[in-house]
Amino acid sequence: MKEFILIFRNSTNPHDNPSQEQLQERMNWMGGIAARNRLADKGNRLSAGNAKTIRAGNVVTDGPYTEIKEYISGYMIVKTATIEEAIELARNNPILKDGGNIEVRAILGPEEGDHRP
């Protein structure tokens, strides 16, 4: 099995907390992945307020913000045989109904190279 990180993004206010209904729906989705023994790390939500970005020249700015209109709100790590299986797990995440998106990336070990399609 390989590990893949699911990076959750949304375009809503990064300081908003999900509603109880949204939270329950997300927990049910994650529980389904755990029940299939595909959850490697449940991950966490990421702070938008307590964040800094360091750029070249030792420039430090507030927040994780860039010129984009999306915020990385959290992550989790799943274990599947292929990236296609990881994508299938991500497709049912409720964040997609709320206008969010999920980036799926393979986690590389020290001995692995980055294989580009």
C-alpha positions in Angstrom: 0.0 0.0 0.0 1.1 3.6 -0.7 0.2 6.7 1.2 -1.6 9.6 -0.4 -2.3 13.0 1.2 -5.6 14.6 0.6 -5.3 18.4 0.9 -8.7 20.1 1.5 -9.3 23.5 0.1 -12.2 25.8 0.2 -13.0 29.4 -1.0 -15.1 30.4 2.0 -13.9 32.3 5.0 -11.0 30.2 6.4 -11.9 31.3 10.0 -15.5 29.9 9.8 -16.1 26.6 11.5 -18.2 23.9 9.8 -21.7 23.5 11.1 -22.6 20.5 13.3 -24.3 18.9 10.3 -21.3 19.5 8.0 -18.9 18.2 10.7 -21.0 15.0 11.2 -21.2 14.4 7.5 -17.4 14.8 7.2 -16.9 12.5 10.2 -19.1 9.8 8.7 -17.1 10.0 5.4 -13.8 9.6 7.3 -15.3 6.8 9.4 -16.2 4.9 6.2 -12.5 5.2 5.1 -11.3 4.0 8.5 -13.7 1.1 8.4 -12.1 -0.1 5.2 -8.6 0.2 6.8 -7.6 3.0 4.4 -7.0 5.7 7.0 -3.3 6.2 7.7 -3.6 9.6 9.5 -6.8 11.4 10.3 -4.9 14.7 9.8 -6.1 18.0 11.2 -7.6 21.3 10.4 -5.1 24.0 9.7 -5.1 27.5 11.2 -5.5 30.4 8.9 -5.1 33.0 11.7 -2.0 31.6 13.4 0.1 31.3 10.2 3.1 32.9 8.6 4.7 32.6 5.1 8.4 32.8 4.7 9.6 33.9 1.2 13.0 34.3 -0.4 15.1 37.0 1.1 13.9 36.1 4.6 10.6 38.0 4.1 7.9 36.9 6.6 4.3 37.8 6.0 1.1 37.1 7.9 -1.1 34.2 7.0 -0.9 31.4 4.5 -2.4 33.7 1.9 -1.3 34.0 -1.7 -2.9 35.6 -4.7 -5.4 32.7 -4.9 -8.9 32.7 -3.6 -8.7 29.3 -1.9 -7.6 28.3 1.5 -6.0 25.0 2.6 -8.3 24.0 5.5 -6.9 20.7 6.4 -5.5 17.3 5.3 -5.6 13.6 6.0 -3.5 10.7 4.8 -5.0 7.5 3.2 -3.4 4.3 2.2 -4.3 2.7 -1.1 -2.6 0.7 -3.8 -3.0 3.4 -6.5 -3.7 7.1 -6.8 -6.9 6.2 -8.6 -8.1 4.4 -5.4 -7.2 7.5 -3.4 -9.2 9.7 -5.8 -12.2 7.4 -5.4 -12.1 7.8 -1.6 -11.8 11.6 -2.0 -14.8 11.8 -4.5 -17.3 11.2 -1.7 -16.0 14.0 0.6 -18.8 16.4 1.6 -16.5 19.4 1.2 -17.1 19.0 -2.6 -20.8 19.8 -2.1 -19.8 23.1 -0.4 -17.6 24.3 -3.3 -14.3 23.0 -1.9 -11.8 20.8 -3.7 -9.3 18.1 -2.7 -5.8 17.7 -4.0 -4.5 14.2 -4.0 -0.7 13.6 -3.9 1.5 10.6 -3.4 3.7 10.7 -0.3 7.2 9.8 -1.4 9.7 7.9 0.7 13.4 9.0 0.7 14.3 6.4 -1.9 11.4 7.2 -4.3 11.6 9.6 -7.2 8.7 11.8 -8.4 7.1 10.0 -11.3 5.5 12.4 -13.7 2.8 11.1 -16.1 
